Amino acid sequence: MIQAALHNEKELLAQVVEGKEEAFAMFYHYYYPAVSAFVQQFLKSPQLSEDLSQEVFTRIWQNRHRLAEVQSFRAYLFVVARNQAITALRTISRHELAAGEILRHYHLPPPSTDDLLLTQEYMRFLRNTLDSLPERTRQIFRLCREEGRSYDEVAALLGISRNAVKNHMVQAMKVLKTSVEKELGIPLSVFLAVFSAGSENF
């Protein structure tokens, strides 16, 4: 059904420009697997690829007015995906290089009481953000992010479809993205790649 609808791409794109989510969902469900596989070639991480792929579609939706000039959605989509992946790699590399320089030139003291309290406050902020999610969405987010389960594993565990799991994760990532960028001032992809890598609680 989706593939048949995509034959009339121009009409679907026009509907997306008008803000019709149903039309955009057709592009999303059809192209998401290919975009995720494409992004993974850059990031080499299934979970980061899932996260960034969702950001790609979110960015396209937020800038859907640009689709009025697009001749091929597929070509446009993969250009956006490539640019997002390269930007994420550059940002992650800058953080890793900076951290490496600090570790090479300085002996870092053990965390102070203030540092530990700040970390606790920081994690409390994250938990509050997650607690604002609907119960099912929060459950799925924790299974995927905290336990490292794949979408297929979570779907089998909860007895729901993979698309349902993905939709819950999209919603969770939207909320987290808004909170992280507003409160911390960094892109979500950088937060997930840099901060959570060193945390056992997230």
MDAnalysis code that builds the backbone (N, CA, C; Angstrom):
import MDAnalysis as mda
import numpy as np

u = mda.Universe.empty(606, n_residues=202, atom_resindex=np.repeat(np.arange(202), 3), trajectory=True)
u.add_TopologyAttr("name", ["N", "CA", "C"] * 202)
u.add_TopologyAttr("resid", np.arange(1, 203))
u.add_TopologyAttr("resname", ["MET", "ILE", "GLN", "ALA", "ALA", "LEU", "HIS", "ASN", "GLU", "LYS", "GLU", "LEU", "LEU", "ALA", "GLN", "VAL", "VAL", "GLU", "GLY", "LYS", "GLU", "GLU", "ALA", "PHE", "ALA", "MET", "PHE", "TYR", "HIS", "TYR", "TYR", "TYR", "PRO", "ALA", "VAL", "SER", "ALA", "PHE", "VAL", "GLN", "GLN", "PHE", "LEU", "LYS", "SER", "PRO", "GLN", "LEU", "SER", "GLU", "ASP", "LEU", "SER", "GLN", "GLU", "VAL", "PHE", "THR", "ARG", "ILE", "TRP", "GLN", "ASN", "ARG", "HIS", "ARG", "LEU", "ALA", "GLU", "VAL", "GLN", "SER", "PHE", "ARG", "ALA", "TYR", "LEU", "PHE", "VAL", "VAL", "ALA", "ARG", "ASN", "GLN", "ALA", "ILE", "THR", "ALA", "LEU", "ARG", "THR", "ILE", "SER", "ARG", "HIS", "GLU", "LEU", "ALA", "ALA", "GLY", "GLU", "ILE", "LEU", "ARG", "HIS", "TYR", "HIS", "LEU", "PRO", "PRO", "PRO", "SER", "THR", "ASP", "ASP", "LEU", "LEU", "LEU", "THR", "GLN", "GLU", "TYR", "MET", "ARG", "PHE", "LEU", "ARG", "ASN", "THR", "LEU", "ASP", "SER", "LEU", "PRO", "GLU", "ARG", "THR", "ARG", "GLN", "ILE", "PHE", "ARG", "LEU", "CYS", "ARG", "GLU", "GLU", "GLY", "ARG", "SER", "TYR", "ASP", "GLU", "VAL", "ALA", "ALA", "LEU", "LEU", "GLY", "ILE", "SER", "ARG", "ASN", "ALA", "VAL", "LYS", "ASN", "HIS", "MET", "VAL", "GLN", "ALA", "MET", "LYS", "VAL", "LEU", "LYS", "THR", "SER", "VAL", "GLU", "LYS", "GLU", "LEU", "GLY", "ILE", "PRO", "LEU", "SER", "VAL", "PHE", "LEU", "ALA", "VAL", "PHE", "SER", "ALA", "GLY", "SER", "GLU", "ASN", "PHE"])
u.atoms.positions = np.array([
    [0.825, -1.207, 0.000],
    [0.000, 0.000, 0.000],
    [0.861, 1.260, 0.000],
    [1.868, 1.272, 0.899],
    [2.744, 2.437, 0.981],
    [3.524, 2.611, -0.307],
    [4.066, 1.488, -0.829],
    [4.856, 1.571, -2.048],
    [4.021, 2.090, -3.207],
    [2.756, 1.658, -3.268],
    [1.868, 2.134, -4.329],
    [1.609, 3.627, -4.188],
    [1.411, 4.072, -2.956],
    [1.149, 5.497, -2.717],
    [2.347, 6.348, -3.089],
    [3.557, 5.810, -2.895],
    [4.766, 6.576, -3.175],
    [5.008, 6.777, -4.659],
    [4.274, 6.042, -5.495],
    [4.394, 6.265, -6.935],
    [3.938, 7.674, -7.289],
    [3.031, 8.208, -6.509],
    [2.567, 9.581, -6.717],
    [3.277, 10.490, -5.713],
    [4.599, 10.534, -5.826],
    [5.422, 11.228, -4.841],
    [5.121, 12.716, -4.770],
    [4.914, 13.338, -5.913],
    [4.667, 14.785, -5.949],
    [3.444, 15.151, -5.111],
    [2.387, 14.374, -5.264],
    [1.165, 14.653, -4.511],
    [1.392, 14.448, -3.014],
    [2.111, 13.372, -2.662],
    [2.397, 13.115, -1.254],
    [3.255, 14.228, -0.654],
    [4.251, 14.690, -1.415],
    [5.108, 15.768, -0.930],
    [4.304, 17.039, -0.699],
    [3.366, 17.299, -1.597],
    [2.511, 18.479, -1.440],
    [1.695, 18.379, -0.154],
    [1.231, 17.175, 0.153],
    [0.464, 16.977, 1.385],
    [1.345, 17.170, 2.623],
    [2.600, 16.717, 2.520],
    [3.528, 16.902, 3.642],
    [3.782, 18.383, 3.875],
    [3.988, 19.121, 2.797],
    [4.208, 20.568, 2.900],
    [3.028, 21.237, 3.598],
    [1.834, 20.721, 3.354],
    [0.627, 21.268, 3.983],
    [0.501, 20.850, 5.451],
    [1.387, 19.955, 5.892],
    [1.374, 19.550, 7.298],
    [0.594, 18.287, 7.593],
    [0.325, 17.480, 6.580],
    [-0.433, 16.247, 6.790],
    [0.502, 15.126, 7.257],
    [0.355, 14.755, 8.520],
    [1.246, 13.767, 9.124],
    [1.094, 12.386, 8.500],
    [-0.112, 12.064, 8.031],
    [-0.330, 10.742, 7.435],
    [0.542, 10.559, 6.197],
    [0.672, 11.612, 5.398],
    [1.501, 11.533, 4.196],
    [2.970, 11.374, 4.569],
    [3.405, 12.129, 5.567],
    [4.804, 12.030, 5.990],
    [5.094, 10.651, 6.577],
    [4.112, 10.076, 7.274],
    [4.297, 8.752, 7.873],
    [4.578, 7.697, 6.808],
    [4.008, 7.864, 5.626],
    [4.269, 6.910, 4.542],
    [5.741, 6.949, 4.138],
    [6.284, 8.158, 3.989],
    [7.709, 8.280, 3.678],
    [8.554, 7.698, 4.815],
    [8.150, 8.018, 6.032],
    [8.914, 7.581, 7.208],
    [8.998, 6.058, 7.274],
    [7.866, 5.387, 7.212],
    [7.855, 3.930, 7.363],
    [8.535, 3.227, 6.182],
    [8.466, 3.829, 5.003],
    [9.071, 3.202, 3.826],
    [10.595, 3.360, 3.823],
    [11.060, 4.555, 4.175],
    [12.487, 4.854, 4.039],
    [13.308, 4.664, 5.316],
    [12.658, 4.564, 6.459],
    [13.414, 4.525, 7.718],
    [14.462, 3.409, 7.760],
    [14.128, 2.170, 7.403],
    [15.142, 1.104, 7.477],
    [16.377, 1.409, 6.631],
    [16.171, 1.948, 5.424],
    [17.303, 2.260, 4.548],
    [18.146, 3.393, 5.115],
    [17.488, 4.396, 5.681],
    [18.218, 5.521, 6.274],
    [19.034, 5.054, 7.477],
    [18.441, 4.219, 8.319],
    [19.144, 3.713, 9.499],
    [20.381, 2.914, 9.097],
    [20.248, 2.074, 8.079],
    [21.388, 1.287, 7.602],
    [22.463, 2.197, 7.007],
    [22.029, 3.231, 6.296],
    [22.959, 4.183, 5.685],
    [23.744, 4.942, 6.758],
    [23.046, 5.436, 7.762],
    [23.684, 6.200, 8.839],
    [24.651, 5.323, 9.631],
    [24.303, 4.048, 9.782],
    [25.160, 3.147, 10.556],
    [26.518, 2.957, 9.889],
    [26.589, 3.140, 8.578],
    [27.871, 3.058, 7.890],
    [28.833, 4.133, 8.395],
    [28.272, 5.253, 8.858],
    [29.091, 6.340, 9.388],
    [29.368, 6.158, 10.880],
    [28.321, 5.871, 11.649],
    [28.433, 5.888, 13.108],
    [28.871, 4.560, 13.710],
    [28.685, 3.461, 12.992],
    [29.100, 2.135, 13.471],
    [28.440, 1.747, 14.793],
    [27.274, 2.285, 15.047],
    [26.559, 1.977, 16.294],
    [25.075, 1.870, 15.993],
    [24.476, 0.697, 16.183],
    [23.045, 0.539, 15.887],
    [22.160, 1.513, 16.655],
    [22.431, 1.707, 17.955],
    [21.572, 2.579, 18.743],
    [21.725, 4.040, 18.345],
    [22.971, 4.491, 18.139],
    [23.179, 5.867, 17.692],
    [22.568, 6.081, 16.315],
    [22.633, 5.053, 15.479],
    [22.047, 5.160, 14.141],
    [20.535, 5.306, 14.219],
    [19.909, 4.557, 15.126],
    [18.464, 4.691, 15.333],
    [18.132, 6.113, 15.774],
    [18.893, 6.620, 16.745],
    [18.638, 7.956, 17.281],
    [18.799, 9.028, 16.213],
    [19.900, 8.949, 15.465],
    [20.169, 9.975, 14.466],
    [19.185, 9.889, 13.307],
    [18.780, 8.676, 12.951],
    [17.800, 8.513, 11.872],
    [16.482, 9.184, 12.236],
    [16.086, 9.058, 13.489],
    [14.874, 9.736, 13.950],
    [15.040, 11.248, 13.869],
    [16.245, 11.735, 14.192],
    [16.507, 13.167, 14.096],
    [16.428, 13.642, 12.652],
    [16.881, 12.801, 11.721],
    [16.821, 13.157, 10.302],
    [15.379, 13.414, 9.877],
    [14.497, 12.486, 10.212],
    [13.092, 12.653, 9.826],
    [12.438, 13.807, 10.581],
    [12.824, 13.993, 11.826],
    [12.285, 15.127, 12.585],
    [12.690, 16.441, 11.940],
    [13.951, 16.538, 11.522],
    [14.437, 17.760, 10.873],
    [13.701, 18.017, 9.559],
    [13.495, 16.963, 8.786],
    [12.784, 17.133, 7.515],
    [11.353, 17.590, 7.762],
    [10.703, 17.013, 8.764],
    [9.330, 17.422, 9.086],
    [9.287, 18.879, 9.535],
    [10.226, 19.268, 10.364],
    [10.253, 20.645, 10.860],
    [10.524, 21.656, 9.749],
    [11.223, 21.213, 8.705],
    [11.539, 22.084, 7.568],
    [10.803, 21.636, 6.311],
    [9.592, 21.133, 6.496],
    [8.848, 20.544, 5.381],
    [8.521, 21.532, 4.269],
    [8.545, 22.833, 4.563],
    [8.278, 23.820, 3.516],
    [9.299, 23.715, 2.385],
    [10.502, 23.220, 2.702],
    [11.537, 23.076, 1.682],
    [11.214, 21.980, 0.672],
    [10.336, 21.071, 1.047],
    [9.999, 19.952, 0.158],
    [9.270, 20.405, -1.091],
    [8.748, 21.619, -1.077],
    [8.033, 22.131, -2.251],
    [8.952, 22.213, -3.465],
    [10.258, 22.367, -3.221],
    [11.229, 22.485, -4.312],
    [11.974, 21.182, -4.590],
    [11.659, 20.144, -3.843],
    [12.385, 18.877, -3.971],
    [11.861, 18.068, -5.154],
    [12.776, 17.615, -6.000],
    [12.395, 16.802, -7.152],
    [12.361, 15.311, -6.810],
    [13.270, 14.890, -5.947],
    [13.324, 13.482, -5.525],
    [13.462, 13.434, -4.010],
    [12.433, 12.926, -3.339],
    [12.485, 12.859, -1.876],
    [13.611, 11.948, -1.419],
    [13.800, 10.826, -2.100],
    [14.848, 9.882, -1.701],
    [16.224, 10.546, -1.735],
    [16.516, 11.252, -2.824],
    [17.814, 11.916, -2.941],
    [17.985, 12.969, -1.846],
    [16.938, 13.754, -1.624],
    [16.975, 14.798, -0.595],
    [17.166, 14.184, 0.788],
    [16.446, 13.096, 1.050],
    [16.508, 12.418, 2.343],
    [17.918, 11.945, 2.658],
    [18.571, 11.335, 1.673],
    [19.896, 10.790, 1.939],
    [20.972, 11.873, 2.019],
    [20.749, 12.994, 1.372],
    [21.664, 14.129, 1.547],
    [21.570, 14.649, 2.980],
    [20.335, 14.797, 3.476],
    [20.138, 15.248, 4.859],
    [20.750, 14.244, 5.833],
    [20.521, 12.957, 5.590],
    [21.056, 11.915, 6.477],
    [22.584, 11.947, 6.496],
    [23.175, 12.092, 5.329],
    [24.643, 12.145, 5.248],
    [25.184, 13.357, 6.003],
    [24.571, 14.508, 5.786],
    [25.031, 15.728, 6.459],
    [24.900, 15.618, 7.979],
    [23.777, 15.047, 8.438],
    [23.567, 14.873, 9.876],
    [24.604, 13.920, 10.472],
    [24.886, 12.840, 9.750],
    [25.854, 11.861, 10.243],
    [27.249, 12.468, 10.331],
    [27.639, 13.218, 9.310],
    [28.964, 13.848, 9.305],
    [29.070, 14.886, 10.419],
    [28.000, 15.666, 10.604],
    [27.993, 16.661, 11.681],
    [28.135, 15.992, 13.043],
    [27.415, 14.893, 13.240],
    [27.498, 14.164, 14.512],
    [28.904, 13.624, 14.740],
    [29.512, 13.069, 13.688],
    [30.866, 12.537, 13.813],
    [31.864, 13.631, 14.172],
    [31.731, 14.776, 13.520],
    [32.654, 15.884, 13.802],
    [32.503, 16.375, 15.239],
    [31.250, 16.481, 15.685],
    [31.005, 16.967, 17.045],
    [31.537, 15.981, 18.075],
    [31.258, 14.699, 17.854],
    [31.753, 13.666, 18.768],
    [33.278, 13.660, 18.791],
    [33.894, 13.808, 17.610],
    [35.355, 13.807, 17.530],
    [35.949, 14.972, 18.296],
    [35.311, 16.150, 18.190],
    [35.814, 17.318, 18.913],
    [35.771, 17.079, 20.422],
    [34.672, 16.505, 20.893],
    [34.558, 16.225, 22.328],
    [35.596, 15.195, 22.772],
    [35.794, 14.164, 21.953],
    [36.748, 13.122, 22.322],
    [38.177, 13.657, 22.310],
    [38.510, 14.501, 21.311],
    [39.842, 15.082, 21.239],
    [40.101, 16.000, 22.423],
    [39.101, 16.810, 22.753],
    [39.250, 17.728, 23.885],
    [39.457, 16.949, 25.180],
    [38.675, 15.901, 25.363],
    [38.818, 15.077, 26.567],
    [40.187, 14.410, 26.602],
    [40.649, 13.959, 25.438],
    [41.961, 13.320, 25.362],
    [43.088, 14.267, 25.734],
    [42.994, 15.518, 25.269],
    [44.014, 16.513, 25.600],
    [44.057, 16.780, 27.100],
    [42.908, 16.901, 27.703],
    [42.851, 17.141, 29.151],
    [43.492, 15.983, 29.909],
    [43.147, 14.763, 29.519],
    [43.676, 13.596, 30.224],
    [45.183, 13.448, 30.032],
    [45.701, 13.890, 28.864],
    [47.134, 13.776, 28.614],
    [47.947, 14.780, 29.434],
    [47.399, 15.958, 29.659],
    [48.174, 17.041, 30.267],
    [47.875, 17.287, 31.737],
    [46.808, 16.704, 32.236],
    [46.449, 16.983, 33.620],
    [46.127, 15.694, 34.362],
    [46.481, 15.699, 35.624],
    [46.057, 14.594, 36.496],
    [44.753, 15.019, 37.153],
    [43.682, 14.356, 36.793],
    [42.380, 14.757, 37.304],
    [42.184, 14.254, 38.723],
    [41.794, 15.137, 39.634],
    [41.552, 14.716, 41.013],
    [40.279, 13.897, 41.112],
    [40.123, 13.131, 42.176],
    [38.866, 12.388, 42.340],
    [37.706, 13.356, 42.487],
    [36.506, 12.932, 42.134],
    [35.347, 13.824, 42.212],
    [35.163, 14.358, 43.625],
    [34.870, 15.652, 43.720],
    [34.606, 16.264, 45.015],
    [33.159, 16.019, 45.410],
    [32.843, 16.375, 46.646],
    [31.455, 16.253, 47.106],
    [30.534, 17.105, 46.248],
    [31.008, 18.307, 45.883],
    [30.200, 19.191, 45.032],
    [29.959, 18.567, 43.667],
    [31.021, 17.921, 43.118],
    [30.872, 17.266, 41.817],
    [29.821, 16.166, 41.882],
    [29.877, 15.380, 42.950],
    [28.929, 14.281, 43.094],
    [27.503, 14.800, 43.256],
    [27.358, 15.882, 44.022],
    [26.032, 16.473, 44.203],
    [25.500, 17.022, 42.891],
    [26.399, 17.642, 42.109],
    [25.985, 18.185, 40.817],
    [25.545, 17.065, 39.883],
    [26.300, 15.957, 39.900],
    [25.932, 14.819, 39.066],
    [24.569, 14.269, 39.467],
    [24.329, 14.207, 40.763],
    [23.035, 13.723, 41.241],
    [21.904, 14.642, 40.792],
    [22.151, 15.960, 40.862],
    [21.146, 16.918, 40.408],
    [20.914, 16.775, 38.913],
    [21.993, 16.549, 38.185],
    [21.920, 16.406, 36.732],
    [21.103, 15.172, 36.362],
    [21.374, 14.063, 37.047],
    [20.640, 12.841, 36.772],
    [19.183, 12.979, 37.201],
    [18.949, 13.754, 38.265],
    [17.574, 13.991, 38.702],
    [16.790, 14.742, 37.617],
    [17.460, 15.682, 36.968],
    [16.837, 16.400, 35.856],
    [16.440, 15.431, 34.741],
    [17.335, 14.503, 34.434],
    [17.049, 13.530, 33.383],
    [15.892, 12.618, 33.780],
    [15.908, 12.184, 35.021],
    [14.835, 11.305, 35.491],
    [13.491, 12.026, 35.475],
    [13.493, 13.293, 35.849],
    [12.248, 14.067, 35.818],
    [11.712, 14.177, 34.398],
    [12.625, 14.344, 33.453],
    [12.213, 14.412, 32.050],
    [11.588, 13.094, 31.622],
    [12.232, 11.993, 31.993],
    [11.699, 10.680, 31.632],
    [10.378, 10.400, 32.341],
    [10.258, 10.866, 33.577],
    [9.023, 10.636, 34.334],
    [7.837, 11.390, 33.753],
    [8.111, 12.396, 32.924],
    [7.021, 13.147, 32.298],
    [6.407, 12.393, 31.122],
    [7.073, 11.314, 30.709],
    [6.575, 10.526, 29.586],
    [5.425, 9.630, 30.033],
    [4.543, 9.258, 29.099],
    [3.520, 8.256, 29.425],
    [4.197, 6.958, 29.887],
    [3.511, 6.212, 30.729],
    [4.114, 5.027, 31.346],
    [4.659, 4.044, 30.316],
    [3.879, 3.753, 29.272],
    [4.320, 2.788, 28.264],
    [5.541, 3.306, 27.509],
    [5.517, 4.583, 27.159],
    [6.648, 5.181, 26.449],
    [7.900, 5.139, 27.314],
    [7.743, 5.451, 28.588],
    [8.871, 5.418, 29.526],
    [9.425, 3.998, 29.660],
    [8.532, 3.023, 29.729],
    [8.955, 1.624, 29.843],
    [9.775, 1.205, 28.625],
    [9.288, 1.555, 27.446],
    [9.979, 1.179, 26.214],
    [11.318, 1.896, 26.110],
    [11.337, 3.166, 26.485],
    [12.586, 3.924, 26.450],
    [13.642, 3.264, 27.342],
    [13.249, 2.868, 28.533],
    [14.210, 2.271, 29.462],
    [14.691, 0.904, 28.982],
    [13.801, 0.139, 28.384],
    [14.210, -1.157, 27.843],
    [15.230, -0.981, 26.722],
    [14.988, 0.015, 25.875],
    [15.885, 0.244, 24.735],
    [17.190, 0.903, 25.156],
    [17.084, 1.991, 25.944],
    [18.267, 2.777, 26.263],
    [19.044, 2.242, 27.466],
    [18.346, 1.905, 28.534],
    [19.044, 1.486, 29.748],
    [19.478, 0.028, 29.698],
    [18.637, -0.822, 29.103],
    [18.970, -2.247, 29.042],
    [19.609, -2.637, 27.717],
    [19.610, -1.702, 26.763],
    [20.276, -1.953, 25.492],
    [19.581, -2.957, 24.599],
    [18.284, -3.137, 24.794],
    [17.540, -4.093, 23.964],
    [17.217, -3.476, 22.605],
    [17.149, -4.322, 21.587],
    [16.784, -3.858, 20.252],
    [15.277, -3.656, 20.169],
    [14.824, -2.948, 19.129],
    [13.390, -2.739, 18.937],
    [12.663, -4.075, 18.791],
    [13.290, -5.009, 18.074],
    [12.658, -6.319, 17.875],
    [12.513, -7.068, 19.205],
    [13.531, -6.979, 20.051],
    [13.479, -7.654, 21.353],
    [12.388, -7.060, 22.240],
    [12.287, -5.738, 22.235],
    [11.267, -5.079, 23.053],
    [9.874, -5.412, 22.535],
    [9.727, -5.443, 21.218],
    [8.432, -5.778, 20.625],
    [7.993, -7.178, 21.048],
    [8.927, -8.136, 21.001],
    [8.610, -9.511, 21.397],
    [8.303, -9.594, 22.891],
    [9.054, -8.868, 23.697],
    [8.870, -8.890, 25.146],
    [7.503, -8.344, 25.559],
    [7.073, -7.269, 24.887],
    [5.820, -6.604, 25.262],
    [4.620, -7.064, 24.440],
    [4.884, -7.883, 23.418],
    [3.789, -8.373, 22.593],
    [3.164, -7.305, 21.717],
    [3.996, -6.376, 21.229],
    [3.510, -5.325, 20.330],
    [4.371, -5.323, 19.076],
    [3.993, -4.528, 18.088],
    [4.742, -4.504, 16.836],
    [6.021, -3.681, 16.968],
    [6.959, -3.943, 16.071],
    [8.205, -3.164, 16.059],
    [7.912, -1.694, 15.783],
    [6.957, -1.434, 14.898],
    [6.599, -0.046, 14.593],
    [6.052, 0.672, 15.821],
    [5.311, -0.060, 16.656],
    [4.782, 0.547, 17.880],
    [5.927, 0.938, 18.807],
    [6.913, 0.053, 18.921],
    [8.094, 0.364, 19.736],
    [8.797, 1.594, 19.182],
    [8.974, 1.606, 17.870],
    [9.656, 2.729, 17.226],
    [8.911, 4.037, 17.456],
    [7.593, 3.997, 17.345],
    [6.794, 5.213, 17.539],
    [6.919, 5.748, 18.969],
    [6.930, 4.840, 19.941],
    [7.125, 5.266, 21.333],
    [8.508, 5.898, 21.515],
    [9.518, 5.311, 20.875],
    [10.869, 5.853, 20.996],
    [10.990, 7.215, 20.320],
    [10.312, 7.381, 19.200],
    [10.317, 8.685, 18.523],
    [9.754, 9.750, 19.452],
    [8.638, 9.434, 20.104],
    [8.022, 10.385, 21.025],
    [8.943, 10.677, 22.211],
    [9.550, 9.628, 22.754],
    [10.455, 9.817, 23.892],
    [11.655, 10.672, 23.507],
    [12.212, 10.417, 22.332],
    [13.388, 11.165, 21.905],
    [13.058, 12.624, 21.623],
    [11.838, 12.887, 21.152],
    [11.424, 14.275, 20.931],
    [11.410, 15.046, 22.248],
    [10.826, 14.422, 23.270],
    [10.748, 15.074, 24.581],
    [12.145, 15.278, 25.158],
    [12.978, 14.233, 25.075],
    [14.328, 14.321, 25.617],
    [15.163, 15.345, 24.854],
    [15.002, 15.366, 23.538],
    [15.746, 16.320, 22.701],
    [15.436, 17.754, 23.111],
    [14.148, 18.045, 23.292],
    [13.743, 19.396, 23.684],
    [14.333, 19.771, 25.036],
    [14.266, 18.861, 25.997],
    [14.776, 19.137, 27.343],
    [16.288, 19.315, 27.355],
    [16.994, 18.413, 26.667],
    [18.459, 18.473, 26.657],
    [18.951, 19.744, 25.973],
    [18.370, 20.072, 24.814],
    [18.830, 21.249, 24.087],
    [18.466, 22.538, 24.814],
    [17.319, 22.554, 25.478],
    [16.896, 23.758, 26.200],
    [17.678, 23.942, 27.493],
    [17.823, 22.876, 28.261],
    [18.438, 22.980, 29.583],
    [19.962, 22.848, 29.556],
    [20.482, 22.025, 28.634],
    [21.922, 21.770, 28.612],
    [22.632, 22.476, 27.478],
    [21.880, 22.862, 26.448],
    [22.468, 23.608, 25.341],
    [23.351, 22.798, 24.419],
    [23.113, 21.475, 24.327],
    [23.887, 20.634, 23.420],
    [22.934, 19.782, 22.593],
    [23.363, 19.333, 21.390],
    [22.517, 18.454, 20.588],
    [22.294, 17.119, 21.297],
    [21.150, 16.535, 21.086],
    [20.837, 15.259, 21.725],
    [21.822, 14.168, 21.316],
    [22.214, 14.139, 20.037],
    [23.124, 13.090, 19.565],
    [24.459, 13.139, 20.304],
    [24.920, 14.345, 20.620],
    [26.180, 14.484, 21.354],
    [26.003, 14.014, 22.795],
    [24.892, 14.390, 23.397],
    [24.614, 13.962, 24.775],
    [24.605, 12.442, 24.872],
    [23.906, 11.788, 23.955],
    [23.795, 10.333, 24.002],
    [25.134, 9.661, 23.753],
    [25.926, 10.256, 22.859],
    [27.200, 9.637, 22.502],
    [28.286, 9.867, 23.539],
    [28.293, 11.066, 24.126],
    [29.379, 11.426, 25.033],
    [29.013, 11.209, 26.495],
    [27.900, 11.792, 26.944],
    [27.562, 11.718, 28.365],
    [27.136, 10.316, 28.779],
    [26.175, 9.742, 28.055],
    [25.640, 8.455, 28.494],
    [26.660, 7.336, 28.397],
    [27.680, 7.516, 27.576],
    [28.703, 6.475, 27.448],
    [29.437, 6.245, 28.759],
    [29.505, 7.298, 29.565],
    [30.213, 7.151, 30.827],
    [29.320, 7.000, 32.020],
    [28.035, 6.854, 31.807],
    [27.106, 6.770, 32.932],
    [26.486, 5.399, 33.002],
    [26.464, 4.812, 34.198],
    [25.845, 3.499, 34.374],
    [24.366, 3.629, 34.671],
    [23.914, 4.860, 34.883],
    [22.533, 5.060, 35.304],
    [21.626, 5.536, 34.185],
    [22.153, 5.601, 32.973],
    [21.322, 6.115, 31.890],
    [21.501, 5.270, 30.646],
])
